[in-house]
Amino acid sequence: MFEISCQFLFDAAHYMPHMREGHAYRQMHGHSFQVKLSVQGVPDPATGWVLDFEVLDALIGEISNELDHQLLNEIAGLATPTLENICAWLWRRLASRVSGLARVTVTHPSVGQSCSLAAQPD
């Protein structure tokens, strides 16, 4: 079993409406986010690829356009845009379109925080 991955970056603002008054995260603030998508599978004998990276690049382009330079709280399904909720949102968007989706990782590189959501074995 092979695992291939690709990454993309986006910049966006968000706030955490559930935090107490005075908490720094309750106020709108921005981050650079890094997303890593991993796909597992057996290479196709004809192409030698688990998946053509062009397929992932096209999906990344769509998603990046939706997220980049946006207020994440205003995107349907991201009213509370924690790293966990961003991972889950990405998973829901991709799982039906990417056979073998194995893991979605979202990182705030500037502060060293990350969250991963992995496929559960059958």
Phi, psi and omega in degrees: 000130178255157173229123176249155182217154169216157185232154171212160181244149169211155177246135182203162175256156173197171174212159181250096186295340183276351182283155182292156175304138179091345178289136184303325183283347178289332179278151177297136179207167184239161178216157161266129180249144172240132179242133175240125178252130180238137182233133178251148176172179177259133180301139175295129181300330183283322184256335186081005183251146168290316179201140177293122181301337177299326177297312178295320180300320179295316178295319179299319178301315178300309184293317180301319178298327179285329187260326190293129179058039178242165168269106188303325181302337182270358179271130180308126180093356181236035180302328175239088190276065172287165175303320180298315181290327176294317176302312182296321178298314178298317180301312180300322180291329190255330190304321181280348184252347183234102178295130178087011177306122186252325186200142172236125178237131177242131185232144164259091186301326185293337181242002176072027179255144177207163177216139177234144174238123184244151176296146176270135179299147179290000000 
